[in-house]
């Protein structure tokens, strides 16, 4: 039996667990320091075994996944090194910064044990083990960042294990990873938060900013609602990369300042043109760092059980609903339901299904 120990069985850790639980030849052990969390993992049938004991979790483990916040990774590795680990055990993580933990682990990990940094580039707008899914990593990149000197045979062994997730495994250097992910994920989160806070400041003297900031503004700033403590650790950990990226961002903004000061319409057109050209070449049907959502809006009458009827219709049609939100009522409509889906196909199917009994808007 191949034993997999997972520390931090939330969205990512729980999804990894579900990829292996029940598969022939695998035993999945989940660890949490909280006894109530252990009970929840067993009740939800996410792992085979759950425990509050680190020693019990890693006893005989072939693979150890650290799915804890970035700021806790080094401490967990240090604690693991005090325990008797199986010879040949591979420790990996799922954090979105790689350089610091990869370099730190090189000085901590003992002989006969290997640390290989990992980052599944998939996520969800929801959090916790309740949102875990064995399909989370399908069609997503899963980056591995082995340190220099790590035997390729061990990287290949972890790669083979991760193929079960149906992700595409990519191997890059830890610092290269942090440069790229900083630009495509960390920087956009900073920009979204800064933009929302800028508008929030204007709204203090004019509430129309909040009232009119619907639709597109809400969509392009969705990531500003990300979990603050998680992003504190990520941004501080990757601060040197982000300081350079923010400096480059200021240059891009300065270019627009200059274009506007000079009323340079042609220059503005050119900036939009080259951006649109590059964006059109970005992959559309692959999961990435920032989760895509596809929304439809349904006008709903004020009847008991109406939301249950809608979700039942979608469930019977095997349409996977990612999120649901009741938006405040309008004068002419009792309520509006926002339904979010992970792909355009599901959103289109839901729109066709619901457009008969209800008014549906995209």
N, C-alpha and C positions, 0 to 999 in steps of 0.2 A: 504493500500500500504506500502511496505517496502522500505524505502528510503536509498540508498547507496550513500555516498559522497566520491569522490576520489580526492585526492590532488596529482598532478603530473601525468597527463594522458599521459605517454609515452608508452614504450614497455610493461612494466608490468602493469601499471595502466590502459592503454588502453585495454590490453587483459582481465583484470578483468572486465572492463566495458562491453566489448562485451559478456562476459559470462552471464550477467544479463540483458542487454538492450533488450527490446522486449519480455522478459519473463513475463508471467502474474503475476501481483502482485508486480512488481518491478519498481522503478523509480531510474535512475542513474544520478547523478549530478557530473559534472567535474569541478574542480577549477584550474585556472591558474592566476597568477598576471598579465600576459601579454594578453591584449585584442586581439592581433592577434592570439595567441594560442587558445583563446576561440572561435574565428571565425572558426579556422581550425577544432576544435573538432566538432562543429555543422555541418560544411560543409561535414566532413567525416562521419557524422552520428554515431559517437562512443558513445555519451551520449545522454540522453534525454534533459538535461538542462546543460548549461555551464555558468560560472560566474567568475568574478574577485573578488567577495565579499566572504570572508571567512564566514561571518555571514549568508549570504544567502545560501551558500553551506551546512552548518551544521544545518540549521533551521529544526528541526523535524527529523533529520537523525537518523536512527536506527544503522547504521554501518558507520564508517569513516575509509577509507584506506589511510594511508600515504605512498605514492609511490615516495617520494622525496629522494635525496641523504642522506646517513647515517649521514653526518655531520650536516644536517639541521633538523633531527628528533626531538631532544629535544626542539629546538626553536618552531617548529610547535605545539608540545604538550602544551608548555607553552602558546602559543597564543590561542589555542583551549580552555584552561581552563578559559580564560577571557570571553568566550562567553556562552550564555545560551544554554546548551546542553540538549537534551531529556533524561529524566530519564531512565536508563537502556542502554544507548548508549554504544556500544562497539567500541573502537578505536584500530586499529591494524596497523602494518606497514609491509613492504616487504623487509627490509634491510637484508644484509647478515652477519651482526653482531647483536647479541641479548642481551648480558649481560648488556652493558652500558645503552641502551635505556629502557630495562625492569626494571633495578634498579632505573634509574632516574624517570621513570614514576610513580613508587610506591610513590615517595615523592611529585609528582606534581598533579596527577589525583585526582579530588574531589569526594566526596561521591555520589553514584548513577551512576557513570560512571566507565567503566572498560577498562583497557588497557591490551591487549593480544598480545605479540610479534608474528610476523609471518614471514616466509621466504619461498616463493615458489621456489623450487630448479629447476628452468627451465629458460632458456634464449634464446638468439638468437645472431648471429653474427651481426645482424642489430640493429639499435637503433631508438627510436622515435615512435610516435603513428602510423606512416605509416607502421611500422613492426608489429603492434598489431594483435593478432589473438585469436579468442575464443578457439582455439585448443592448445594454448601454454602450458597449464598445464596438458593436458591429459597424464596419465601414468607417472607423475612426483611426487616426494615427496613434500608435503607442510607441513613444520614444524611449529608447534605452541609452544611458550615458555611462558606459563602463569606464573606470579609471584606467590610465595607462598601466600595463602590466597585468591586467585581468586576463586570464586565459580565454582565448576565443571559444574554447570548448564549453566553458561555463556560460558565456553569453549565448551560445547556441542552445544550451540546455534550457535556459530561461526563455529564450525565444520560442522554442518548441512548446514549452508549457503554455505560453501566452497565446499561441495560435488558437487555443480553445475559445478565447474571447471573440474570435473572428475580427480582431483589429488588424491593421497593417503595421507590422513592426518595423521601426526605423532606428538606426544606430547613428548617433552624432556625439560630438564632444559636449561636455557639460557646459562650458562657457558659450559655445556656439548656440546651444539650446537656449540659454538664458537671454542671449542677444535677440534671438528670433521671437521667442515667446514674450519677451518684454515689449517688443514692437507691436505684435499682433493681438496681445491680450492685456498685459499690464498697463501699457500706455492708454489704450482706449478706455479702460476702467477709470483711470485718473481724469481723463478728458470729460467723460460722462458725469462724474461726480462734480467736477469743477463747473461744468455748464449748468447742471441742476442747481447748484448752490448760487451761481450767478443770478439765475432767474428767481430763485427763492428770495434773494436780496431785493430784487426789484419788486417782488410781490408784497413785501412788507409795507410799501407805500401805495401799491395799486393791485388789489386782489384780482383784477382782470387777467394778470399774467397766469395765475394758477387756473382760472376758469377756462382760458383759451388754449392752455398748453395741453391739448388732447391730441389724439391721432399720432401724427408723425413725430412730434416732439417726445411724446411718451415712449414711442417705439424705439427711437434712436438712443434714448437715455435709459433703457430698461436695465442695463447692467449697473447703473448707479445704485440699484437696490440690493446689490450683492452683500453677503455677510461681512460686516465691518471687521470683526476680529480676525477672520481668515485673511482678509486683504491687508490688514495691518502687518501681519507676519510676512506675507508675500512681498509687499512693496519695500519694507525695511530690508528684507533679505536680499533683494535685487536692486538695492538703491543706486549702486554705481552705474549699472546699466541704464536705469531710469533717469538719472541725472543727465547722462549723455543724450538720451532720447528726448527728454524735455527741452534740452538746449536746441536740438534739431527741430523740434516742434515749434519753438519760438521763432526760428528762422522762417518756417513755412507760414506762420501767422504774420510775420513782418512783411513777407512778400505780398500778402493780401492787403495789408495796411498801405503799402506803397501803391498797389494797383488802384485802390479806392481813392487815395489822396490825389492821384493823377487822373482820376476818371478814366482809367485804361480799360475800356470795355473789351477790346480785343484780347488783352492779357487775361482777363477773367474768363473769357470763352476758352482760351487755350488751356488754362488750369483745369477747367471742368472737362475739357476734351481729353487731355492726357490721363486724368484720373479715371474717367469713364472707360477709356480704352484698356487701362490696366485692370480695372475692376471686372470688366467683362471676361477677362481671362482667368479669373479666380475659379477654383473648383466649386460647383454648385451642389453636387450630390454626395458630399463627404462631410462627416461631422467634423467640427472644429472646436477651438477653445471657447468661443462664444456660441452658446446654444441658439439655434434658429427656432423661431416659433412662427406659426402661421395661424392667424386669427380670423374668425368670422363672428359677427354680432347678430344676435337673435332677439327680436322684440317679443317679450313674453307677457301674457295676461296675468292678472293677479288672481290665480287659482291655486288652491292647495295641491301640492304634489306635482306641479308643472315641471320643476327641475328634474325630479325623478323620472318623469315621462320622457324627457329629452335624453337623459343619460341612458335610459333603458333602450330607446330607439338606436342610439349610437352603439351600445354594447351588443345588441342583437345583430347589428350589421357588421360587427367586428371592426369597428372604427375606433382606433386608440386615441382617447382624449388625454391630452397632456395637462391641461389646467382649465379651471372654470372660475369665472368671477362675475358677481352681480354688480352691475354699474348702477349708479343712482338713477332714480326715475326721472323721466321728462314729463312735461305737462300732457303731451298727447299720447304717451305710451307708459303703461304702468311700470315697466322695467325693461332693462336691456341686459342680456347675458352675453359675456364674452367667452367664447370657446377657443382654446388654443390647441394646436396640433403640431406634431414634430415634422410633418412634411406636407407639401402642397397637395399631394394626392388625397390624403385623409381629409384635409380641409375642404377640398372640392367635393368629395363624396358626401361629407357631412352637410355641406350647403345644399346639395341636390336633395338629400334625404329630408332635410328640415324645411325646405322652401315651400312644401305643400301646405302643411298645417300652420307654419309660422312665417313671419316676415324676416328674411335673412339679408344681412348687409355684409359686404366684404370690407 
